[in-house]
Amino acid sequence: RPWHMDDSKSNLAKDNAITMPTLFPPGKKIAVFGIPAPFTGTCTTAHYPPYATLADQIKSAGIDSIVCYTVADPYSHYNWGKSMGNDFEKISFLADVDGEWAEEYDLKRDYTGASLGHRSERFSMIVEDGVVKSF
């Protein structure tokens, strides 16, 4: 879910839940990349940067929106993006607090050995008209 910086919008989970039809609307092509955790070394230095660098090219190739997904709280995910200078108009950041989506789609992994607990594995996918076309 997103996180809002001011009091103009609610930060309650129930007010910010994103449905699959909202995230993947008909007639749209969405690029989603998943990372294990915000503020981790590899995600910060290796996984996110190529998407930020290539965001304009990705969109000019017909992608309507780019989403950075993680199993984490929305506050750290948003502030991680902010700390890297992310342009939230180009790449949106969505957090799955309980890892429900990751578990449902077999993307949940145990990173306990790295002190991260259960998170999403790294992945990239293209979803067109609500259907995964590339993974």
C-alpha positions in Angstrom: 0.0 0.0 0.0 1.1 3.6 -0.4 2.0 6.0 2.4 1.0 9.6 2.5 3.3 12.3 4.0 0.6 14.7 5.1 -2.7 14.5 6.9 -4.8 15.1 3.7 -5.1 11.3 3.3 -5.4 8.4 5.7 -2.5 6.1 6.4 -4.8 3.3 7.7 -4.3 0.0 6.0 -8.1 -0.3 5.3 -8.1 3.0 3.5 -5.1 2.2 1.3 -5.6 -1.4 0.3 -4.8 -1.9 -3.4 -6.9 -4.5 -5.3 -5.6 -6.5 -8.3 -8.0 -4.7 -10.7 -6.7 -1.4 -9.4 -3.1 -2.3 -9.7 -3.5 -4.1 -13.0 -6.3 -2.3 -14.8 -7.7 -3.5 -18.2 -5.9 -2.0 -21.2 -2.7 -1.2 -19.2 0.7 -2.8 -19.2 2.4 -2.7 -15.8 6.0 -3.6 -14.9 6.5 -4.9 -11.4 9.8 -5.6 -9.7 10.0 -7.1 -6.3 12.8 -6.7 -3.8 13.3 -8.5 -0.5 13.7 -5.4 1.7 14.1 -1.7 1.7 17.4 -0.3 2.9 19.3 -3.5 2.2 22.7 -3.2 0.5 21.9 -5.3 -2.6 18.4 -3.9 -3.2 19.7 -0.4 -2.8 22.9 -0.7 -5.0 21.9 -3.4 -7.5 18.2 -4.1 -7.8 16.5 -0.7 -7.8 19.1 1.5 -9.7 18.6 -0.1 -13.2 14.9 0.5 -13.0 15.4 4.2 -12.0 17.9 4.7 -14.7 15.8 3.1 -17.4 12.3 4.2 -16.2 11.8 6.6 -19.2 12.9 4.0 -21.7 10.7 1.4 -20.1 7.7 3.7 -20.3 8.5 4.7 -23.9 8.5 1.0 -24.8 4.8 0.9 -23.9 4.7 0.3 -20.1 2.0 2.4 -18.4 3.4 2.2 -14.9 6.4 0.7 -13.0 5.9 -0.7 -9.5 8.5 -1.5 -6.9 7.0 -4.2 -4.6 8.2 -5.5 -1.3 7.1 -7.3 1.8 7.6 -4.6 4.4 5.8 -1.7 6.1 4.9 1.2 3.8 6.8 3.7 5.9 10.2 2.2 5.4 9.5 1.3 1.8 8.4 4.9 1.0 11.3 6.4 2.9 13.8 4.1 1.2 12.5 5.4 -2.2 12.7 8.9 -0.9 16.3 8.4 0.4 17.3 7.3 -3.1 15.7 10.3 -4.8 13.0 8.1 -6.4 10.6 9.9 -8.7 7.3 8.5 -7.5 5.6 9.7 -10.7 7.8 7.2 -12.6 8.1 4.4 -10.1 5.5 3.8 -7.5 6.3 1.9 -4.3 3.9 -0.6 -2.9 4.3 -2.5 0.4 2.7 -5.8 1.3 2.8 -5.7 5.1 1.8 -9.3 5.7 3.3 -10.9 2.6 -0.1 -12.1 1.5 0.5 -11.4 -2.2 4.0 -12.9 -2.1 2.7 -16.1 -0.5 -0.3 -16.4 -2.8 1.9 -16.3 -5.9 4.7 -18.4 -4.4 7.2 -15.5 -4.1 7.6 -15.7 -0.4 11.1 -16.6 0.8 12.7 -17.1 4.2 15.5 -14.6 4.6 15.8 -15.3 8.4 19.5 -16.1 7.9 20.0 -12.5 6.8 17.9 -11.1 9.7 15.0 -10.2 7.4 12.4 -12.8 8.2 10.0 -13.8 5.5 10.0 -11.5 2.5 9.5 -11.6 -1.3 12.1 -13.0 -3.6 13.5 -10.7 -6.2 11.5 -10.8 -9.4 10.4 -8.8 -12.4 7.2 -9.2 -14.4 5.1 -7.6 -17.1 1.4 -7.7 -16.5 -0.9 -6.7 -19.4 -4.7 -6.5 -19.1 -4.3 -8.2 -15.7 -2.4 -11.2 -17.1 1.2 -11.9 -16.4 2.9 -11.9 -19.9 6.5 -12.2 -18.8 8.1 -13.3 -15.5 
